[in-house]
Structure formats: structure tokens, C-alpha cells
């Protein structure tokens, strides 16, 4: 058995591709190293700006005890938390997320986004609310947990892999079980597939491939969690902890062995921005009869044309600009799928034809 396991491990390593970006936190002494990154000093493997108003250790912490024990390449894992302070830029969704800081080609060709995820019984995620986990802003591939907005019932304890908001695979999200994942993304053929295992087992393909618009600008994958609000959730005192391990992006052949990925061979970047560079993040919600789709979109340009609801621009100057609405001689009109109302909403309340503003809940109205 030992000989067979060794052969399998060597085979997995031999077939492994090229690591384009390494997010395994091996170069971090603590999560406070994330504070070294800023828009004017873009250093390290992660951009850190989507979080609440507290110190970094309130939302992100590192420890060897937070990683999958089977992942011998990672020195430590990360615990990402959301609490009643984890609201970013006035939005009503709790969220803590990290963005890859790299200029590597992570949005072209055939690539694999690797990570492991688990929860514990302490500060367990709520199964009655929708969570978007490790998602692209166009949501063409992502994990979700909990009761999807608009779905029937009062709770859903499953972790789901979704393609454009549609569930393609699910499993009960039990405590203390490491779920190993690879998003199989072929940007050339516009397809996605899903690889999964638990513990130390090698990855196997469990769903796909599916045809989908693989929209990404290479800076819009979010490691972390976004929780959609419901009813009086905004002020609830609960805290949720999510654990991630073995985070990296690979091209070429898929490495199916857990914890055997090598070191990065393509340099992950440090870039600078001009005083006019801005980053815009937009969140929109689309609801069908069975589920809801919330889209978060970031762009490095100063203009955005997309399905949007809430937009904040962050620049290296003290000026911010909002560019989500279409302005006509009659005033600002929200685009289709964009937010047009809700408690606290101060943006456009009229929709560009042929859409009309529909109330989905007290906190959110959308141009449908």
C-alpha cells in the first residue's frame, strides 16, 4: 500500500502544471502583513481592501492549525471571518475577501483555481442565508452555502458548486471536513468543470464541463465570503469563520494530489498605479423563481458598463467617482439588473427601458 501511495503521489507531481500565482500565505509572518498592500504600494500576493472597519485581525488570521493537514506545502492556512462590522463601503452585505495581486495570465488559456475549505462548529456559517464563496465577479463559477435567496424552505446545510447561479453539485457541509476544490476553467473554449475531494484524497472530476461565458479581467476572483442580508440580519451579532488552505492557480496539467503543488514559477507581481487609477466594485442581484444571483464586479478603469447595483471607486487620490448609471437628458437611469431602491439606497430609482424597478425585499429593489 505504501508503495502504491508513493507511486500515485509521484504521478500526481509529474503531471502537475505551472503555478501562475501562489496564495498559500507561506511568505506571511501574520495576517497584519496584508496591511503592507495599498493602491499606491501594491506588494505581496493579495490585495486587501474588501473588509469592515476593524483591524485586519478581526477579519483575517493565519495559523498552521487553520490548514488542511494533508497540505504539506502550505505552512499555514487562513481563517476569514465576518461579523456585524464586516460591511464595506456602505453595502448591506457582510463580506471579507482577498484578491490575487498578480499580472500573471490567470484569466486565459486552461487554468485551475485550487483551494481547500472547511468550517467548524464554532462560529458556524448560518444555513438560513446565502453565502457566495470564492467567486468571480460575473459568478460564472463559484461555491455557495446556505439557503439561496428566493429558494423555498428555511435553511439549506449544503455547500454547492454553481455555474451562473445554477447548482451543479452539492454536499452537506459538515464541520471539520476539508473539502478540496479545483475550478477547472478553460477560457479558450469557454467551459468550466469542478474537481473535488475531502481530506487527503486526490481530486476527482465531479461535475462538468459546462459551457459558460468565462468573464474575468484577471483581478476579479475573491478568496473569502460574501453573505447576503435577509430581513433584520444587518444588526445580528453572530460571527462566522471560514477556513481556507492550499490556495494557488495552476496552468497546464491539473495536479490532483493534495499538498504536493510546487513553488511558483511565474513571478507574481508588484505593480504601481497612476494618480488617476481607480478600482470599481459593483454588486448586483438577480432573482429567478428558484434562486437569486448576486454579481460583484470590479474594474480597474474609471468607467463601468455592467449589470450593477452598488458601486464604490477607490483611487490613489482623495476623489471618488461613481459610474454605474446611464445619464440621459431626463436624469440618471439604472441599467437592467441594477439596484434601484431599498432601505438606505441613494442611487438611481428609475430604470432604463424596457426594465422596471421591482422590490425583492425591504433592502433591495432591482431593474428587471
C-alpha positions as CSV (number, residue, x, y, z in Angstrom):
1,X,0.0,0.0,0.0
2,X,2.8,2.4,0.9
3,X,4.5,1.7,-2.5
4,X,1.2,2.3,-4.3
5,X,0.6,5.6,-2.5
6,X,4.1,6.7,-3.3
7,X,3.6,5.9,-7.0
8,X,0.4,7.8,-7.0
9,X,1.9,10.8,-5.4
10,X,4.8,10.9,-7.8
11,X,2.5,10.5,-10.7
12,X,0.4,13.5,-9.5
13,X,3.5,15.6,-9.1
14,X,4.8,14.7,-12.5
15,X,1.6,15.7,-14.1
16,X,1.3,19.0,-12.3
17,X,1.2,22.1,-14.3
18,X,2.8,25.5,-13.9
19,X,1.9,27.6,-10.8
20,X,0.9,31.0,-12.1
21,X,0.1,32.6,-8.7
22,X,0.7,31.3,-5.2
23,X,-1.6,32.4,-2.4
24,X,-0.7,29.9,0.2
25,X,0.5,32.5,2.8
26,X,3.9,31.0,3.1
27,X,5.6,34.4,3.0
28,X,3.4,35.9,5.7
29,X,4.5,36.1,9.3
30,X,1.0,37.1,10.3
31,X,-2.2,38.5,8.7
32,X,-1.0,42.0,9.6
33,X,1.3,41.7,6.6
34,X,-1.8,42.3,4.5
35,X,-1.6,45.9,5.7
36,X,1.6,46.4,3.6
37,X,-0.6,46.4,0.5
38,X,-2.2,49.6,-0.7
39,X,-3.3,51.1,-4.0
40,X,-0.1,53.1,-4.0
41,X,2.1,50.2,-2.8
42,X,0.8,47.0,-4.4
43,X,3.1,44.4,-2.9
44,X,2.6,40.8,-1.8
45,X,0.3,38.1,-3.2
46,X,-3.0,39.7,-2.1
47,X,-4.9,42.9,-2.4
48,X,-6.7,43.7,0.9
49,X,-9.4,46.2,0.7
50,X,-12.8,44.4,0.9
51,X,-13.4,44.2,4.7
52,X,-15.1,46.0,7.6
53,X,-13.8,48.9,9.6
54,X,-12.0,46.9,12.3
55,X,-8.3,45.9,12.4
56,X,-7.2,43.1,10.0
57,X,-7.0,40.5,12.8
58,X,-10.8,41.0,13.3
59,X,-11.3,39.5,9.8
60,X,-8.2,37.6,8.7
61,X,-6.0,35.4,10.8
62,X,-3.3,32.8,9.9
63,X,-2.1,29.7,11.7
64,X,-0.7,26.2,11.0
65,X,-3.9,24.9,12.7
66,X,-6.0,26.5,10.0
67,X,-4.7,24.5,7.1
68,X,-5.6,21.1,5.8
69,X,-3.1,18.7,7.5
70,X,-2.7,16.9,4.2
71,X,-1.3,20.1,2.6
72,X,2.4,19.7,3.4
73,X,3.4,22.5,1.1
74,X,1.5,25.2,3.0
75,X,3.0,26.5,6.2
76,X,-0.4,27.8,7.4
77,X,-4.0,28.3,6.5
78,X,-6.3,31.3,6.8
79,X,-9.4,31.9,8.9
80,X,-11.6,34.5,7.3
81,X,-14.4,36.0,9.5
82,X,-17.4,38.1,9.0
83,X,-19.2,39.8,11.9
84,X,-21.6,42.8,12.4
85,X,-18.8,45.2,11.4
86,X,-17.9,43.5,8.2
87,X,-19.7,45.9,5.9
88,X,-17.7,47.5,3.1
89,X,-18.3,50.9,1.5
90,X,-21.8,51.2,2.9
91,X,-23.1,48.0,1.4
92,X,-25.6,45.8,3.3
93,X,-23.8,42.5,2.6
94,X,-21.3,41.1,5.1
95,X,-18.0,40.3,3.3
96,X,-14.3,39.7,3.8
97,X,-12.4,38.9,0.7
98,X,-8.8,38.8,-0.7
99,X,-7.9,39.5,-4.4
100,X,-4.9,38.0,-6.1
101,X,-2.2,40.6,-6.7
102,X,-0.6,39.5,-9.9
103,X,-0.2,40.2,-13.6
104,X,0.1,36.5,-14.5
105,X,-2.2,35.1,-17.1
106,X,-4.7,33.7,-14.6
107,X,-7.6,34.6,-16.9
108,X,-6.5,33.0,-20.2
109,X,-5.9,29.5,-21.6
110,X,-6.7,26.5,-19.4
111,X,-6.2,27.1,-15.7
112,X,-7.1,25.5,-12.4
113,X,-8.0,27.5,-9.2
114,X,-7.0,25.4,-6.2
115,X,-8.1,25.7,-2.6
116,X,-9.5,23.7,0.3
117,X,-12.3,25.0,2.5
118,X,-13.9,23.9,5.8
119,X,-15.9,25.1,8.7
120,X,-16.0,24.1,12.4
121,X,-18.8,24.0,15.0
122,X,-17.6,27.3,16.5
123,X,-18.9,30.4,14.7
124,X,-20.5,28.2,12.1
125,X,-21.9,29.8,9.0
126,X,-25.7,30.3,9.0
127,X,-27.5,27.9,6.8
128,X,-30.6,30.2,6.5
129,X,-28.6,32.8,4.5
130,X,-27.0,32.7,1.1
131,X,-23.2,32.8,1.1
132,X,-21.0,33.3,-2.0
133,X,-17.6,31.7,-1.5
134,X,-14.5,32.1,-3.6
135,X,-16.3,33.7,-6.5
136,X,-15.7,35.5,-9.7
137,X,-17.5,38.8,-10.1
138,X,-19.5,37.6,-13.0
139,X,-20.3,34.5,-11.0
140,X,-19.7,32.1,-13.8
141,X,-18.2,29.6,-11.3
142,X,-18.3,29.7,-7.5
143,X,-19.3,27.9,-4.3
144,X,-22.4,28.8,-2.4
145,X,-23.6,27.8,1.0
146,X,-26.9,28.1,2.8
147,X,-30.4,28.9,1.6
148,X,-30.3,30.6,-1.8
149,X,-32.2,33.8,-1.9
150,X,-35.6,33.2,-3.3
151,X,-35.5,29.4,-2.6
152,X,-38.2,27.7,-0.6
153,X,-37.6,26.5,2.9
154,X,-36.0,28.0,6.0
155,X,-32.4,26.6,5.7
156,X,-30.1,24.6,3.5
157,X,-27.0,23.0,5.0
158,X,-25.3,22.2,1.7
159,X,-22.2,23.5,0.1
160,X,-22.9,24.0,-3.6
161,X,-20.9,24.5,-6.8
162,X,-22.8,26.8,-9.1
163,X,-22.4,27.9,-12.7
164,X,-24.0,31.3,-13.4
165,X,-26.2,30.9,-10.3
166,X,-27.3,27.3,-11.1
167,X,-26.4,24.5,-8.7
168,X,-24.4,21.7,-10.5
169,X,-23.1,19.8,-7.5
170,X,-23.7,19.9,-3.7
171,X,-22.7,18.1,-0.5
172,X,-23.7,18.5,3.2
173,X,-21.2,21.0,4.7
174,X,-20.3,19.1,7.9
175,X,-18.0,20.6,10.5
176,X,-14.2,19.7,10.4
177,X,-14.2,18.2,7.0
178,X,-11.8,19.7,4.5
179,X,-13.2,20.0,1.0
180,X,-10.5,20.2,-1.6
181,X,-11.6,22.1,-4.8
182,X,-10.2,22.9,-8.2
183,X,-12.2,25.2,-10.5
184,X,-11.3,23.9,-14.0
185,X,-11.6,26.9,-16.3
186,X,-10.9,26.8,-20.0
187,X,-11.0,30.5,-21.1
188,X,-10.3,29.5,-24.6
189,X,-13.2,27.1,-25.1
190,X,-15.5,28.9,-22.6
191,X,-16.1,25.9,-20.3
192,X,-15.9,25.2,-16.6
193,X,-15.7,21.9,-14.6
194,X,-15.4,21.0,-11.0
195,X,-12.9,18.8,-9.2
196,X,-13.4,17.8,-5.6
197,X,-12.2,15.5,-2.8
198,X,-12.1,15.5,1.0
199,X,-9.2,15.2,3.5
200,X,-6.1,13.9,1.8
201,X,-7.9,12.1,-1.1
202,X,-6.8,13.2,-4.6
203,X,-9.1,15.4,-6.6
204,X,-11.6,13.8,-9.0
205,X,-13.9,15.5,-11.5
206,X,-17.4,15.5,-10.1
207,X,-19.2,17.9,-12.5
208,X,-18.9,19.4,-15.9
209,X,-17.6,20.6,-18.2
210,X,-20.3,23.2,-18.9
211,X,-20.4,25.9,-21.5
212,X,-20.4,29.4,-19.9
213,X,-19.2,32.9,-20.5
214,X,-15.9,32.8,-18.6
215,X,-15.7,36.5,-18.0
216,X,-12.7,37.7,-16.0
217,X,-10.2,40.5,-16.1
218,X,-7.6,38.7,-14.1
219,X,-8.3,40.7,-11.0
220,X,-11.8,39.7,-10.0
221,X,-11.5,36.4,-8.2
222,X,-12.4,36.8,-4.5
223,X,-11.0,34.4,-1.9
224,X,-13.4,34.7,1.0
225,X,-17.1,35.0,1.7
226,X,-20.0,37.4,1.0
227,X,-23.2,36.9,2.9
228,X,-26.5,38.3,1.5
229,X,-28.7,40.0,4.0
230,X,-32.3,39.0,4.9
231,X,-34.9,40.8,7.0
232,X,-33.2,42.1,10.2
233,X,-29.9,40.4,9.6
234,X,-28.0,43.7,9.3
235,X,-27.6,44.1,13.0
236,X,-27.4,40.5,14.2
237,X,-24.4,39.8,16.5
238,X,-23.4,36.5,15.0
239,X,-19.8,35.8,13.8
240,X,-18.9,33.3,11.1
241,X,-15.5,31.7,10.5
242,X,-14.4,30.1,7.2
243,X,-11.1,28.3,6.8
244,X,-9.0,28.1,3.6
245,X,-5.9,26.2,2.7
246,X,-3.7,25.4,-0.3
247,X,-4.7,28.4,-2.4
248,X,-2.9,28.6,-5.8
249,X,-3.6,28.9,-9.5
250,X,-2.1,26.5,-12.0
251,X,-2.0,26.2,-15.8
252,X,-1.3,23.2,-18.0
253,X,-2.0,19.8,-16.4
254,X,-4.0,19.5,-13.2
255,X,-2.3,18.5,-10.1
256,X,-4.8,16.2,-8.3
257,X,-2.6,15.4,-5.3
258,X,-3.4,17.5,-2.2
259,X,-0.5,19.4,-0.8
260,X,2.0,18.4,-3.5
261,X,1.9,21.5,-5.6
262,X,5.4,23.0,-6.1
263,X,6.5,26.6,-5.8
264,X,5.6,29.4,-8.1
265,X,7.5,29.5,-11.4
266,X,5.9,32.7,-12.8
267,X,6.6,35.8,-10.8
268,X,3.6,37.2,-9.1
269,X,3.7,40.9,-9.4
270,X,4.3,44.2,-7.8
271,X,2.7,46.9,-9.8
272,X,2.2,50.7,-9.4
273,X,-0.8,52.9,-10.2
274,X,-1.0,56.4,-11.6
275,X,-2.9,59.0,-9.6
276,X,-6.0,58.5,-11.8
277,X,-6.2,54.8,-11.4
278,X,-9.3,53.6,-9.7
279,X,-10.9,50.3,-8.8
280,X,-14.6,50.0,-9.0
281,X,-16.5,47.2,-7.3
282,X,-20.2,46.7,-8.1
283,X,-22.7,44.4,-6.6
284,X,-26.0,43.4,-8.2
285,X,-28.7,40.9,-7.5
286,X,-30.7,38.9,-10.0
287,X,-33.6,36.8,-8.7
288,X,-35.4,34.0,-10.5
289,X,-38.3,31.8,-9.2
290,X,-35.9,29.4,-7.5
291,X,-32.7,31.3,-6.7
292,X,-31.0,34.7,-6.7
293,X,-27.9,35.8,-8.4
294,X,-25.7,38.5,-6.9
295,X,-23.0,39.8,-9.1
296,X,-19.9,41.6,-7.8
297,X,-17.9,43.3,-10.5
298,X,-14.5,45.0,-10.1
299,X,-12.8,47.0,-12.8
300,X,-9.5,48.9,-13.0
301,X,-10.9,51.5,-15.2
302,X,-12.7,54.7,-14.4
303,X,-15.8,53.8,-16.4
304,X,-18.0,50.8,-16.0
305,X,-20.9,49.5,-18.1
306,X,-22.4,46.4,-16.5
307,X,-25.3,44.9,-14.5
308,X,-24.8,46.9,-11.3
309,X,-26.3,48.0,-8.1
310,X,-23.8,49.5,-5.7
311,X,-20.5,51.0,-6.9
312,X,-17.7,52.4,-5.0
313,X,-14.5,53.7,-6.6
314,X,-11.3,53.7,-4.7
315,X,-8.4,55.8,-6.1
316,X,-5.0,56.9,-5.0
317,X,-6.3,60.5,-4.8
318,X,-9.0,61.7,-2.4
319,X,-11.6,61.9,-5.2
320,X,-14.0,59.0,-5.8
321,X,-16.3,58.7,-8.8
322,X,-19.4,56.6,-9.4
323,X,-20.1,55.4,-12.9
324,X,-22.8,52.8,-12.7
325,X,-25.8,54.6,-14.0
326,X,-26.6,55.8,-17.5
327,X,-27.2,59.5,-17.6
328,X,-29.7,60.9,-20.1
329,X,-31.3,64.3,-20.6
330,X,-34.0,63.1,-18.2
331,X,-31.6,62.2,-15.4
332,X,-29.9,59.1,-14.1
333,X,-31.3,55.7,-15.1
334,X,-30.2,52.4,-13.7
335,X,-29.3,49.7,-16.1
336,X,-31.0,46.3,-16.3
337,X,-30.3,44.1,-13.3
338,X,-29.0,47.1,-11.3
339,X,-30.3,48.2,-7.9
340,X,-33.0,50.8,-8.0
341,X,-34.2,51.0,-4.4
342,X,-34.2,49.6,-0.9
343,X,-33.5,50.8,2.7
344,X,-30.5,53.1,2.6
345,X,-30.3,53.2,-1.2
346,X,-29.4,56.7,-2.6
347,X,-28.7,55.9,-6.2
348,X,-31.0,56.0,-9.3
349,X,-34.6,54.8,-8.7
350,X,-35.7,54.8,-12.4
351,X,-34.7,52.0,-14.8
352,X,-33.5,52.3,-18.4
353,X,-36.3,50.9,-20.7
354,X,-37.6,48.3,-21.0
355,X,-36.7,47.4,-17.4
356,X,-38.8,48.5,-14.4
357,X,-38.0,48.7,-10.7
358,X,-39.2,45.7,-8.7
359,X,-38.9,45.3,-4.9
360,X,-37.3,42.0,-4.0
361,X,-37.1,42.7,-0.2
362,X,-37.1,45.8,2.0
363,X,-33.3,46.2,1.4
364,X,-33.2,45.6,-2.3
365,X,-35.1,46.6,-5.5
366,X,-33.8,45.7,-8.9
367,X,-34.3,46.7,-12.5
368,X,-36.0,43.7,-14.1
